[in-house]
Amino acid sequence: MTRYACPAALAAALVLGAPAAVAQVAGPDPASQAAAPDPMDAVMPLMSSDPVRAVALLETLVAAGNPEAMNALAILLDQPPRGVSGDPQRAMELMRRAADGGSDAARLNLGTRLLLNRERSDDAGAVEMLQRITHPDLKTLAGYPLGRAYLFGWGVERDLAQGTALMAGAVAVSPGNSDAQFLLARAWQNGWGVEADDVKALAHMRLAADLGDERAQWYAGMMLLDGRGAAADPEAAWTYVRKSGEAGYLNGEISTAVMLALGQGVETDGAEARVWYRRAAKQGSAHALRGLGAMLAAGEGGEADPVHGVAYLELAAAAGDDNATRILEQLATETAGVDRAAVEAAKRDWLAEAAAPR
């Protein structure tokens, strides 16, 4: 499987504190520490109430070699609050020193960040770092990034059963982690190390969708439209699909156009369908360009425009869309007299302003 691109919000979750399964951790639960006073106890409340003073105190502890202070200072420097000067490079150095010095919190923070970035060379080291966590609570939180690693073979041999089990654990401790909910839904949907179960898949997909995951919104919409995991519900399907499209998810945009054109779960609106097909087609979707071309050529949703209709269908067909080829064959008689020079000019205009169809 090719590397699965993690949503940007998750890649940044180290400092943003979302989703919950990879929330920022500044150190183990103080209750689990020895009875001796911990100098970090006085600093932790200041990180939010007086971060400037917290930085000053943390610098002193960092100089003394305190790994939890290194991790906490790294957090403040990576995405600084008001009054604190950011230093991402030093933040990463501090986090590495903290991890090497035994901070499980730093191992979780740094390991998660390295595993969720796009550098495959970081994966094996990130997995090893996460597997070294011993603190029970932080070890549980590491289940989410490690689950991703096993599901997609990042830095470890791919193990779908292990990945799905870890993702189920991540959902149990952090039900607000939309990505974990989405991946667990996909596991049940596709049988990743478990017996496929559409009912469970839809349940987790809807949880992820309701948390705002645009991928899950599209998948939930398709499942409800087809009656997989529950009785068919076109109106609910439309609600999810439209949200996905409005969020800019390409499949959601295409399906929004299709449902408007066909009147699935919503009143038929060909003019609006054209708008959504065009929006998706500009991102390079041959499917959407074919849909737009077919509507223009046939005069669906507005006046017929055979020149642009044929141009868009031919571009989609050239990109490998077999349905576009079939539509061109079906419309051969009606479009026989189309101005070929105008068609070629329309193609050039489209390619100049939109992504090449694929």
N, C-alpha and C positions, 0 to 999 in steps of 0.2 A: 504494500500500500504506500502511496506517495505521502509525503509529510502533510499532515492536516494543519492548515493554518488556524492558529488560535485567535479568537476575537481580540481586537486591540485592547479592549478593557481588561481582559484577563491577563494579557501580557504585561500590563501596567499595574496589576493588582497588588504587587509588592508594596507600592506606596499609596495606592488609592484605597486599600483596605476592602476591595470587593473583587470577586465574590467571597462570601464568608469562609469558604473552604481554604482560601489562600490569603486570609486576612493577615495584616501586619502583626507580627508577634515580637514584642520587645524583650521577652524573657519568660522563664517558667513561672508558674503560679507561686507567689511568695510563700504560700502556706506549705509548699513542699520543701522549702529550704530549711537549713539548720537554724537553730534558735539564735545564733549570733546575728547581730544587726547586719543587714545588707545595705551597703551605701546606695544601692540603686533604689531602695524604698523611698528615699527622700527626693529622688530625681524624677521618678515616673510620673507623679501628678503634675510636675512642672512642664512636661513635654507638651501638654495642651494648654495649660493655664499661663505659663510664662516660658515659652520656648527659648528665648534669648538667655535667660538665667540657666535653663536646663543645659544648653550647649556649653556654657562656661563650666558647670559642674561636671558634665560628661567629659570635657577635655581633660580635666584633672584625673578622672578615673581611667581614661584611655591611656594617659601618660604612665599610670601605675600598672597598666597591663590588664585591666578588667575587660574580658571579652564581651560581657553583656552590655557594658558601656559603649564598646566599639559598635555593636549592633544597633543600639539605640541612637547613637550619634549618626551612624550611616543613614538611618531612616530620616532623620531631620535634614541631613544634607542632600539627600537624593531628591526630595520634593519639599523644599523648605517652606515653613509657615512664615507669616509676616514677621519681619525683623531679623530673619536668619538668612545668611548668604548661602546659596546653594553651591554644591561642589560634587557633581555626580561621579567624577573620577575618583575622588578621595572616598566617597561613599562606598564604591565598589571595593576599594582597597581595604577599607575598614571592615566591610562585611566578610571579605575573605579571611582577614586576620582573626576576626571573631569566630568564624567557622573552624579555622585551624586551631584556635585556642580552646575549643570545646563547647561553644555556644550552640545548642540545638536550635534556638530561635534563628540564629544566623544561617545555620545549615538549611532550615526550612525556607527562609526568605531567599537566600542566594540560590539554593538548588531549584526552587520553583521558578525563579526568574530565568536561570540558565536553560531549564528544560522547556520553558514556554517561549523562548526566543526562536529565531529562524536559523540559528547556527547549529547544524547537526554535529559539528565537532565538539560542542559543549555537552552533548546528551549523556554520554557514558559517565563523565565526571559528575554531572548533576545527579544522576541516579545513585551513584555511589555515595554522594553527600547526603542525599535524602535517606538512604538506607542506613546511614550511621546514626540517625536520630534515635535516642533512647528514651527521652522524656515521653511518658504515655500520651499526654494530650497532644503534644506536637507530632508525635509519630502518627496519631490518628489523622491530623490535618495533612500530613504528607501523603495520605492515601489518594488524594485527588491528582496531584501531578504524577505520582507513580502509576496510578491507574491509566492515565494518558500514555505514559511511556510503554506500558505493557500492551495497551490496545493497538498502538501504532508502531511498536518496535523501535522506540527512540532510546538508544543506548543500551537496550536489552533485547534478548530474543523475544519476538512477538509471542504473547500468551494471552489469547482472548479471554479464557476463563479467569485467569488471574486479574486481568485488567477490568473485567466486568465486576468481579467481586470487590475490588478496591473502589470502583466507582459507586457501587451500591453502598459501601461503607461511607464514602464521601457524602452521598446524598443523605444518609441517616444522620450524620453529625451536622451537616450544613444544607438543609433543604432549600435555602435561598440561593444556592450555587446553580445558576441557570445552565451553565455549560455542563456540569456534572449531570444534571437532570436530562439534558439533551442527549448526552453520550450514553447514559443508561437506557434511555428510550430507544436509541439506535441499536443498542446491544440486544434488547428484547425484540426489536423489529427484525433484525437480521440474523438472530441466533448466534451472537458473538460469545461462544463458550457456554451458552445456555440454550434451552429449547425455545425457539421463537414463540412469542406470545403477543399478539396484537393488542389485547386488552391492557396488559401491563405497559406495552410500548406507548399506547395512546395516553394512558394515565400520566406517565412521566413527561411525554411530549407536551401535554396540555399544561403541566406545571411549569415547564421551561418556557412555553409560549406566554403564559400569564405573567411570567417574570420579565418578559420583554425580549426574549431571544427570537430574532427574526427568522432564523433557520427553523426553529421549532414551530413558529407560527405557520410557516408554509407547510411543513410536514403534517402538523395537526390538521390543517385545512384539507390537505389531500386525503388524509385518512378518513376524516368525517365526510368528505364528499363521496368517497368510494364505499363507505360503510365498513371500514376495517377497524376493529377494536370496539365498535359501538354501532348502533343503528345509524344509517346515513342521515346527515343533518346538513343540507346544503346552506341553510342560513348561517349556522355556526361556522361552517367551512368558509363562507364568504367573509365573515368577520375576521377570522384569523388570516386568511389570504390577503385581504386588503391591508391589514396592519403590516404584514410582511413586505408587501409592495411599497407601502408608504415609508418603510424603514430603509428602502433601497436595496433589498435582497432581490437579486436578479430573477430567480425562480418565482418569487412572490409577484414581481412586476408582470412577468409573462402570464402567470395564472390569473392575475387580476384582469388582464386583457381578455383572456379566454372566457372567464366567467361572465364578464360584461357582454361579450359578443354572443354567448350562448344563453344568457339569462339563467345561470346556475346560482341559486341562492340570492339573486338580486335581479331587479328588473333589467331587461335587455337594454343596452345603451351602446350602439355601435360607434357613435362619435367618441364617447369616452374610451371605448376599447381601442380605437385608433391611437389615442393619446398615450395609453399605456404600452401598446405595442411599440410605438416610436421610442418611448423612454427606454424600454429594454433593448431595442434594436441598436440604439446609439451606444450601448455598452458592449456591443459585439455579438449579440445573440442572433444566430442565423434563424432560429425558430421564430423569434419575434419579428425579424425582418420579413420572413415568409408570411407571417400572419398579417403584417401591415400591407405587404404587397398584394396579397390575395383580396383584402378588403378594398384597397384602392382600385384594383383591376375590375372587381365585380360591382363596385359602387355601393358597398355595404358601409353604413355609418356615415354616409355623405356622398358627394358627387363622385362619379367614376373618374379615375385618372389613370388610363391604361399605360401612359408613358412611364410614370413613376411605379405603377403596379408591376409592369413587366421588368423594369430595371431592378427593383428590389427582389423580385422572385428570382431573377437570373443571378443576382449576387448571392442569394441564399443557396441556390442550387450549386453554384460554383464552390461554395464553402462546404458542400457535402450534405445539404439537407435534401433528402430524397423526396420528401413530400412537396417541396417547392418544384422539383422537376415534374412530378405528376400533375401539379396544378397548372404548370405551363403547358403541358400536353393537353389537358382538358380545355384550356382557354385558347388553344392554337387558332381556332377558326375566328373567334371574336377579336383576337389581337393581331391577326395576320397583316393588317394594314398599318400597324403602328410605325411611327417615324423612328427608324433605327438610329439616326444621328441624335435625336432627342433622348432616346433611351440610353445611349452611351454617355451623353452629357450628364444625365441624371445619375448614372453610376459614379461618374467622377465627382460630382458634387457631394454625393453621399459619403464616399470614402474620404473626402477632404474634411468633412465635419464630424464623422463618427468613427468608432473603432471598427476595424475590419471584421466582417462577420466570421464566425467560427462555430 
